Amino acid sequence: DTGVSQDPRHKITKRGQNVTFRCDPISEHNRLYWYRQTLGQGPEFLTYFQNEAQLEKSRLLSDRFSAERPKGSFSTLEIQRTEQGDSAMYLCASSPPPTYEQYFGPGTRLTVT
Amino acid sequence: AQSVTQPDIHITVSEGASLELRCNYSYGATPYLFWYVQSPGQGLQLLLKYFSGDTLVQGIKGFEAEFKRSQSSFNLRKPSVHWSDAAEYFCAVAEEDSNYQLIWGAGTKLIIKP
């Protein structure tokens, strides 16, 4: 069991550029979550998938954000036209049925300049 | 509304001393309860969880937590802290009715004095 992995670990981009992050969950975990976390705050829920279906998306999430999990395995999170306010740590977690405790990856640190 | 409260933003403890981090929740039924730890710049690591049964649960790194239904609390304890325990600790709660979505406390930063 290799745990949840995320790639890249760090990303620096210029305002207005698009970025894409990848998350590989623990195998056989059917749920996958994306969170955003800024310094000194707890994780903020963005969206989650059960298998390939996106079941919930935060109302706070701008339409510049989109996530996919095409085959129910890895997932990607894309941010279009990045803004400085998007600078944060983006965390991915996966969870197994039936209790759905979440296991987190190391995160992707995004800096928008 | 569902909520999780960690009343202490920071706690400072001497190395070797005991630790208790507080967590209170507001839910109708018995929720699933979790404690996570986050070192600077890292992801969150699950310390322990409570689903049902024995209300005193043991976790990794020598941590334990006790679920007290009457107080709606799930406090985290460690008998003797080590400098490596310095981190941010988050309490989280989930319910089956809410599709097991985690509701997070604001976190408590643990500072260890040498």
Interface residues (C-beta under 8 A of the other chain):
Chain A: V4 Q6 G40 Q41 G42 P43 F45 Y48 L55 E56 L91 A93 S95 T99 Y100 E101 Q102 Y103 F104 G105 P106 G107 R109
Chain B: Y32 F34 Y36 G41 Q42 G43 L44 Q45 L46 K49 F51 F90 A94 N99 Y100 Q101 L102 W104 G105 A106 G107
